[in-house]
Structure formats: structure tokens, C-alpha cells
């Protein structure tokens, strides 16, 4: 049996809206983009939403829009996809890493304050795997030291912390819609904020720095082509219309994994903070130190089961080691978690037979690893 790691959930509704765009003849900066932004702002509970071509672009625009630049510092996590710190480097600022909590895999808010310097301008927490970071604690630190907060909620649409939606805590939040996400636009991202100046500036930055008057070829600042096209926006509308269905189905798949892997020796299942409502992005198991993660991964792949380490530590990526001199042991919790975690097949269309096949394979192969 072949079981892919992930897969998008596309229905006739998505196809219908995409065909509407093709029939309209307007493929960029049209009514679908405006509708998608309005629906996303309403869903998250923020005043403004600015769509763009990726979560990375959204993060980059916010770094620029907040005036973060050369020699400034932004506190963030080393356990994430690399773009959450790359976006800081784009503006020649420096990511300052803070180790993670071993249960949630999110940045440890208790360690943030001791990394703050006179150059610190912002905190960029990442809601890893769809579990929100402790945003109340993070916001307390930010307010104490006068720092901006950019929430990377790219993996956490529809998640809640203490009853408040991820992406609605900081000065701005960011979502992403790559095909493996809970909802997809193919490629795409979204900024959400309550700040009208920040929203206006990001709208300009995504469209080559065009002025707010919208005059053709009138550019008042340096910007980029970070626009989201109408076809992608149409996908986003359809996916957002049934977001609760998408999230609910993923929660069902997660529940089946939690049930079937609960008694497998050597497997540590995800731990959900009681204050958090999870939005399942991926399903990541952790293996006890006595087990060989890479051996298991090779054996699962040989049986047609998609799997992948999640995440390699950012600070140990070759580029970061070369530029900043990071070494093994600099962030011990991150490194320990990274070396022992494995993402297994997870998407809303996963069948019961596929789930059974994956769980049986894990059980059998771990027996060999012990």
C-alpha cells in the first residue's frame, strides 16, 4: 500500500470558483482576492487581512513594515521551518534563538527575557504543528519590554489558546496555505492585523510599493511582487467556507492515531496543553532515545509509507552555522526533540485502512529497533 505523507482536500466547489475566475478574464487583483481577505479577517476576528503569495512573504513584509533592520534583533525559535528566521535575515536583522518547551515544542516563554538586549525589536513565536504557543506569557514579556509581536500561525489556522484564536494576539499574525496545510491555495499566505497603518503598508509592499491611491505605475516605496493571484484566492474562499469540516476531519485522523499508537512501546505521542485547542497540521510521533529514528524512517519508506523528520534545527542548518558559528549543543531541547521526531502520513483524506497499515508498520518495525 502506498500512503503519501500529505495531500490536499479539493472538491467540486474549489473547481467551480476557479472556473469562475478563468471565465471572468481577471486573473489578478480582483473580486476573489477581496472576498478571500474579508472572509479571513472575519474568521480570525481581526480588522484587516492582506493576502500574498506565501507565508514567507507575509513574514518578510511585516519585518520591513515594522521598521526592523540592520543590527536589530528578533527573538524566535530554532525549531521551525527555516523561513521563520530567514525573513529576519532578509532585512539584515538577526534572529536570536530561544530554546523550546519539551512538551509543546514551542518557544519557552520563561527563557525569553534573558535574551532581550537594547537591540531587540520584536518577538516572533511559531505555533509549531498547530499547537499555539503560550501567547499570554509571550505578550506579557513583550509589553514589559516594549516589543512588537509577529505571530507565525502558518501551521495553526483555527487553533485557540485559552479561547482566543491563534493569529489574533500579536501586532500581526501570519497564515500560510501550502498544499500540506489544513487549507490550501496552492501557494499563498495571509497577514492579519488590527493596525490600519500596518495593513496599508503591507498592501503597498506586496504590489511593488504602489501608493495607496492605486495609480498605475505610481510607486512610492521599494516593494516586491508578493501578490496572490485570483485563482489562488478562489481556492482560498472555497477552502475557508468549509474550514471546520477540514479541521474536524484532521482531528478525527489524529484521534485514530492517538488511539492506535497509544500502547506501542517506544512511541511518545503528541502532548496537548489543556489551555490549547489544537489545529492538526501534521502528526508527529517522538521516539524514545533508545530507538533509532532514522532506521524506522527507512523501513517505513521501504513499505510505501511517507514520513519525514520534523524539524531539523534551524541553528544547525549549514548556512546558519557558517554565518553565526552555531554548534551542536547550543539549544539542547530543540536538538533532542529534532533527533527523535518523525512526521507520519497525515491529511483529511487518509482512510481507515491506510491508518491501520501505518500503525501496524510502526509497531512491527519498532519491535526490530528495540
Beta strands, then each sheet from edge to edge (+ up, - down):
strand 1: 48-52
strand 2: 73-77
strand 3: 94-98
strand 4: 120-124
strand 5: 148-152
strand 6: 160-161
strand 7: 164-165
strand 8: 172-176
strand 9: 189-193
strand 10: 267-268
strand 11: 276-277
strand 12: 283-287
strand 13: 307-308
strand 14: 341-344
sheet 1: 1+ 9- 8+ 5+ 4+ 2+ 3+
sheet 2: 7+ 6- 11+
sheet 3: 10+ 12- 14+ 13-
end
